[in-house]
Amino acid sequence: MASKLQIEEWNQYANRERELFRYGIDQGLIYPYELDDDFMERLRHVYWGGMALSVIVLCNRMTNGFCYDRSFLSAYGFGEDDFQRVYATIDGIRLRPDYINKYQEYSEEEKKQFLYGEHCYMKRTREDGSIWVYEPSYGLVYRQDIYDEIEHPMVQKTKSKEEILSSYEYLDILSEDIEVSKYASFGLVPTYEACLAVGQPFHMDALRRELDFYKKEIDYDRIYQEERNNMKRLGFLS
């Protein structure tokens, strides 16, 4: 179990994070993805598994806890700007009592293979030289100085823009043929609509708008009816 000292450290972090987050929002140093218009416009026209990236990155249940996969997706929205993929231990994970408790249950061999507290995010350098952190777990953008003040990241490694753009993973997503993969929307759209029905901490209205835009782009109503007719023909629906 986490010790009293560790719990106190977490409480201090939580208080600091709340204060700095409020300050960052007020000063425009922290803002949600959807306020970055060019970024979102680019993501609307790139697809992964049949779904627009603009929808995926705004859905909390599809991003929080999947930083290694989802951080990568924001690279498609950066245009000509320079960027890095950053792997770092951060206070928001390292100090969490539930993470501490789980880690203590690992065997010594498991602990050797596990980098405790590691997180993955993207760092973008704009034309004016300012550096911004795109935080995939929450779909928020932080100016680097305030992110560093909140999380005290200890960087383990980075991947450059050149490494990312030439990677199989990046090129594979770019090669997706939406005219084929859009039929996955028959199952995907209800999943995202269920996430909206349950609710999430950020981006409710923006996620709804992006999902509606996506549905219009692929003519979802036609696809839905076609797939229902196919299922009826095959005897899966009455």
Salt bridges, closest charged atoms under 4 A:
GLU34 OE1 - HIS203 ND1 2.69
ASP36 OD2 - ARG124 NH1 3.16
ASP36 OD2 - ARG126 NH2 3.12
GLU41 OE1 - ARG44 NH1 2.70
GLU41 OE2 - HIS45 NE2 2.84
ASP69 OD2 - ARG70 NH1 3.89
ASP81 OD2 - ARG124 NE 2.94
ASP91 OD2 - ARG16 NH2 3.17
ASP91 OD1 - ARG94 NH2 2.93
ASP91 OD2 - HIS152 ND1 2.78
ASP98 OD2 - ARG96 NH2 2.55
GLU108 OE2 - LYS111 NZ 3.73
GLU135 OE2 - HIS119 NE2 2.80
ASP145 OD2 - ARG143 NH2 2.82
GLU169 OE1 - ARG85 NH1 3.95
GLU179 OE1 - LYS182 NZ 2.83
GLU193 OE2 - LYS215 NZ 2.88
ASP205 OD1 - ARG208 NH1 3.49
GLU210 OE2 - ARG44 NH2 2.87
ASP219 OD2 - ARG222 NE 3.12
GLU226 OE2 - ARG222 NH1 2.53
